[in-house]
């Protein structure tokens, strides 16, 4: 079927949500765009199977880093202790967290091999942020709701699994013990976890 201006306008209207004051048309929604780019890279990385972590990182690493507000995420995950750290310690933690987070997500990505990614065409307002809802399924058809909390700068500052499990809150819990050793303790923890993922052998399932 030939696409003309009328057909395109009709298609655009089909995605609009009427009667919802805070809904934004998909084509005009800046909060949705970074998630579209991210999932496009995810699909590219999984096109021929999960492969190995380093190969996935080469494809999705830069996009993950650009999509997430990792400096804000590490401050929130560390909590009140963040303000007690020296600037050079904060800088080192921010750099280490960025590498840890990107590697962690590229590592998890293998679980979605053979599945699909679906994005709700409009975000929803939630306080000062917007939430982009998605659904991720694996090759067996098992799926999960994955929501991205996007800030005013259109950077993701948290991920919610099935609507209520916060990624940042989970990280804050996992950082509790390392933080007993101060900034150096957390820095060691993140670096060791990152190196451990990169050194792991590829699973036969991947």
C-alpha positions, -999 to 999 in steps of 0.1 A, spaced: 0 0 0 13 34 -10 18 57 19 4 92 14 -1 122 36 -36 112 46 -25 76 55 4 89 76 -18 114 95 -43 86 102 -15 64 115 -3 92 138 -38 98 151 -41 61 160 -12 65 185 -26 96 201 -43 91 235 -73 114 238 -87 126 271 -54 121 289 -41 155 300 -5 144 306 -1 121 276 22 131 248 21 121 212 47 94 205 62 114 177 66 144 200 76 126 232 113 132 239 112 108 269 104 79 247 131 85 221 162 74 242 144 42 251 137 35 214 174 40 206 184 18 235 162 -10 225 173 -8 189 208 -13 201 197 -42 223 181 -59 193 212 -53 173 233 -69 200 210 -100 202 204 -103 164 226 -135 161 221 -147 197 235 -134 229 271 -139 220 297 -129 246 296 -100 270 324 -80 254 307 -82 220 275 -69 235 293 -41 253 309 -30 220 274 -26 205 254 -12 235 280 3 258 280 39 244 242 40 241 237 27 276 262 54 289 243 81 270 209 70 280 213 68 318 222 96 342 248 75 360 262 104 381 227 110 396 221 73 401 253 67 420 246 97 443 212 82 451 225 47 455 252 58 479 228 80 499 237 105 527 273 93 528 279 108 494 283 143 508 310 131 532 333 119 504 360 142 490 356 154 454 382 131 441 365 102 458 332 112 443 348 114 409 364 80 412 331 64 423 311 81 395 336 67 369 336 32 385 298 32 388 294 41 351 315 12 340 299 -12 365 263 -2 355 269 -5 317 287 -39 322 259 -51 344 232 -43 319 251 -57 290 256 -88 310 219 -91 318 209 -86 282 218 -122 273 186 -132 292 165 -115 265 181 -133 235 154 -146 212 128 -125 228 114 -90 219 111 -55 233 79 -35 232 76 2 241 44 20 250 42 49 225 38 76 251 52 84 285 33 93 316 40 121 340 51 112 375 61 141 397 89 160 380 98 130 358 82 109 331 78 71 330 83 52 298 66 17 301 80 -13 282 77 -50 281 106 -74 276 102 -110 268 126 -139 264 127 -167 239 104 -188 261 77 -161 261 82 -151 297 79 -114 299 84 -86 324 73 -50 327 102 -26 326 96 11 333 121 38 328 120 69 350 132 97 327 142 131 341 138 166 327 170 162 307 156 130 291 181 108 309 170 77 327 176 79 364 159 47 376 144 15 362 113 -1 377 108 -39 373 71 -49 372 61 -14 383 77 -12 417 111 -28 421 136 1 418 170 -6 403 186 22 423 170 11 456 183 -25 449 218 -11 443 216 10 475 209 -22 494 238 -40 477 262 -11 485 254 -11 522 281 -36 532 309 -22 509 301 13 522 312 2 557 347 5 542 339 40 530 345 53 495 374 29 490 353 0 501 326 7 475 351 15 448 368 -19 453 334 -36 453 323 -21 420 357 -26 403 358 -62 414 322 -69 402 329 -53 368 361 -72 364 344 -104 375 317 -101 348 342 -93 321 363 -123 330 335 -148 333 333 -175 306 304 -175 282 275 -197 294 266 -226 271 231 -212 269 244 -180 253 
